[in-house]
């Protein structure tokens, strides 16, 4: 477990130093001096981090890392979408609920400030709570990824 925490911290640090991203096709990087130094998110707890989601990111040819800071309005949805690799989402303030189909059901995970969740490559959306949310997402994508996010239709299980 300690190795996972160290590896995750190293990945976050590498992403902070090397990449800024918006939801788009492989966006340009922000100027490194536009972000202050230090930890942007510290000690968030993710209860449901499945090994399968992280294993999708392992690639002998390396991975692309993107780090995105987002501020959401109360009740705002990300819309249904997919990613070519997992995303580790850390909620800094407010709350977000991840929705994703699981068989014939719609699974939901709510993360409050100081918590987070991991998305897989499957279809999902996140809906912000009544107070809005401030989040950081670390995307771990395969080296041949051509987009960070792809829109997707609402799955039947979550209608």
HUSUL-V565581 format. One record per pair of residues at least 4 apart in sequence whose ideal C-beta (glycine too) atoms are under 6 Angstrom apart, sorted by the first residue. I is the first residue (numbers start at 1). J is the second residue. D is the distance in whole Angstrom. If there is no record, write none. Layout:
i = <I | I>
j = <J | J>
d = <D | D>
//
This chain:
i = <12 | 14 | 15 | 15 | 15 | 15 | 16 | 19 | 19 | 19 | 19 | 20 | 20 | 21 | 21 | 21 | 21 | 22 | 23 | 25 | 30 | 40 | 41 | 41 | 41 | 44 | 44 | 44 | 45 | 46 | 48 | 49 | 51 | 53 | 53 | 53 | 56 | 56 | 57 | 57 | 57 | 57 | 59 | 59 | 61 | 62 | 63 | 64 | 64 | 66 | 66 | 67 | 68 | 69 | 70 | 71 | 72 | 72 | 72 | 72 | 73 | 74 | 74 | 76 | 77 | 77 | 78 | 78 | 79 | 80 | 80 | 80 | 80 | 81 | 81 | 81 | 82 | 82 | 82 | 82 | 83 | 83 | 84 | 84 | 84 | 85 | 85 | 85 | 86 | 86 | 86 | 87 | 87 | 87 | 88 | 88 | 89 | 89 | 89 | 89 | 90 | 90 | 91 | 91 | 91 | 91 | 91 | 91 | 91 | 92 | 93 | 93 | 94 | 94 | 94 | 94 | 95 | 95 | 96 | 96 | 96 | 96 | 97 | 97 | 97 | 98 | 98 | 98 | 99 | 99 | 99 | 99 | 100 | 100 | 100 | 101 | 101 | 101 | 101 | 102 | 104 | 105 | 106 | 106 | 109 | 111 | 111 | 111 | 119 | 123 | 123 | 128 | 128 | 139 | 141 | 154>
j = <138 | 18 | 19 | 65 | 67 | 138 | 67 | 29 | 65 | 66 | 67 | 29 | 30 | 27 | 66 | 68 | 148 | 27 | 149 | 147 | 34 | 136 | 90 | 92 | 136 | 90 | 114 | 116 | 115 | 116 | 109 | 118 | 55 | 86 | 118 | 120 | 85 | 86 | 63 | 85 | 86 | 140 | 63 | 142 | 143 | 143 | 140 | 141 | 145 | 139 | 148 | 138 | 137 | 136 | 135 | 134 | 76 | 128 | 132 | 133 | 132 | 130 | 132 | 128 | 125 | 127 | 125 | 126 | 125 | 123 | 125 | 152 | 154 | 149 | 151 | 152 | 121 | 123 | 150 | 152 | 87 | 149 | 141 | 142 | 145 | 140 | 141 | 142 | 118 | 120 | 140 | 119 | 137 | 139 | 118 | 138 | 116 | 117 | 135 | 137 | 116 | 136 | 96 | 111 | 113 | 115 | 116 | 133 | 135 | 134 | 113 | 134 | 129 | 131 | 132 | 133 | 112 | 129 | 111 | 126 | 128 | 133 | 108 | 110 | 127 | 109 | 117 | 126 | 106 | 108 | 125 | 158 | 107 | 122 | 124 | 106 | 155 | 157 | 158 | 107 | 157 | 157 | 157 | 158 | 117 | 115 | 116 | 117 | 124 | 152 | 155 | 132 | 133 | 148 | 145 | 159>
d = <6 | 6 | 5 | 4 | 4 | 5 | 6 | 6 | 6 | 5 | 6 | 5 | 4 | 5 | 4 | 5 | 6 | 5 | 5 | 5 | 5 | 6 | 4 | 6 | 5 | 4 | 6 | 5 | 5 | 4 | 6 | 5 | 6 | 4 | 5 | 5 | 6 | 6 | 6 | 5 | 6 | 4 | 6 | 5 | 5 | 5 | 5 | 4 | 6 | 4 | 6 | 5 | 5 | 5 | 5 | 5 | 4 | 4 | 6 | 5 | 5 | 5 | 5 | 5 | 6 | 5 | 5 | 5 | 6 | 6 | 5 | 5 | 5 | 5 | 5 | 5 | 6 | 6 | 5 | 5 | 6 | 6 | 5 | 6 | 5 | 5 | 4 | 6 | 6 | 6 | 6 | 5 | 5 | 5 | 5 | 5 | 5 | 5 | 6 | 5 | 4 | 5 | 6 | 5 | 6 | 6 | 6 | 6 | 5 | 4 | 5 | 4 | 6 | 5 | 5 | 4 | 5 | 4 | 6 | 5 | 5 | 5 | 5 | 4 | 5 | 5 | 5 | 5 | 6 | 5 | 5 | 5 | 5 | 6 | 4 | 6 | 4 | 4 | 6 | 4 | 6 | 6 | 5 | 4 | 5 | 4 | 5 | 5 | 5 | 5 | 5 | 6 | 4 | 6 | 4 | 6>
//
